[in-house]
Amino acid sequence: MWNLFAKLRKPIYAGLDASDQSVELVVITGSSARERVALRVKEILRPGVIEQGKIRDRGLLARAIKALYATHAMRHASLPTTI
């Protein structure tokens, strides 16, 4: 399996955004002089997981976040322990 983090040089920064419709992950690599977006992915959420900015189903949200990491071979990334 291809591992994203094995191919990238440090530093690596990641941002995770959750909305009512989706969860998005952005990974940025490089130095401040040569930053680049290495990855940008989106997982669509089932209706009702997040409503009006409030998490309604933690389990489904956690599965969606884990699916982002699993789909893109990020097995070495740390996942949040609480949502």
Residue pairs with C-beta under 8 A, 6 or more apart in sequence:
1 73
2 73
3 73
3 74
3 75
3 76
4 27
4 38
4 39
4 72
4 73
4 74
5 12
5 74
5 76
5 77
8 27
8 29
8 38
9 29
9 30
10 29
11 29
11 30
11 31
12 27
12 28
12 29
12 38
13 27
13 28
13 29
14 25
14 26
14 27
14 28
14 77
15 25
15 26
15 28
16 23
16 24
16 25
16 65
17 23
17 24
17 25
17 26
18 24
18 45
18 50
18 55
18 61
18 65
19 50
19 53
20 45
20 50
20 51
20 52
20 53
21 44
21 45
22 42
22 43
22 44
22 45
23 42
23 43
23 45
23 61
23 64
23 65
23 68
24 40
24 41
24 42
24 43
25 39
25 40
25 41
25 42
25 68
25 69
25 72
26 37
26 39
26 40
27 37
27 38
27 39
27 40
28 35
28 36
28 37
28 38
29 35
29 36
29 38
30 36
39 72
41 68
41 71
41 72
43 64
43 65
43 67
43 68
43 71
45 60
45 61
45 64
46 60
48 56
48 57
49 55
49 56
49 57
49 60
49 61
49 64
50 56
50 61
55 61
55 83
58 83
61 83
62 83
65 79
65 80
65 83
66 79
68 74
69 75
69 77
69 79
